[in-house]
Amino acid sequence: MDSDTIRDNAERHRFEMTVDGHLARADYRIEDGVITLTHTIVPPALEGQGIASRLIRHALSEARARGLKVVPQCPFVAAYIRKHPEWEDLLAG
């Protein structure tokens, strides 16, 4: 069943969202109170719909709720935080 709900697949270390049968995801790793967002992957069929932004906004909200600092290793995540300074307080270091 398709859903636009974002879920944390902790076993695979990624936030996932399935839309129209396509899986978009934001990969991460967590160590020592820091979540490193490593990759954001959106299938070509879903590009241009704001899916990556929704995934990253969710990931950052989760980081804040869990008291984690963020390392935006993924260029998309780094750009998202630059465009949305309300998340800058989460940056590690």
Secondary structure, 3 states (H helix, E strand, C coil): CCEEEEEEECCCCEEEEEECCEEEEEEEEEECCEEEEEEEECCHHHCCCCHHHHHHHHHHHHHHHHCCEEEECCHHHHHHHHHCHHHHHHECC
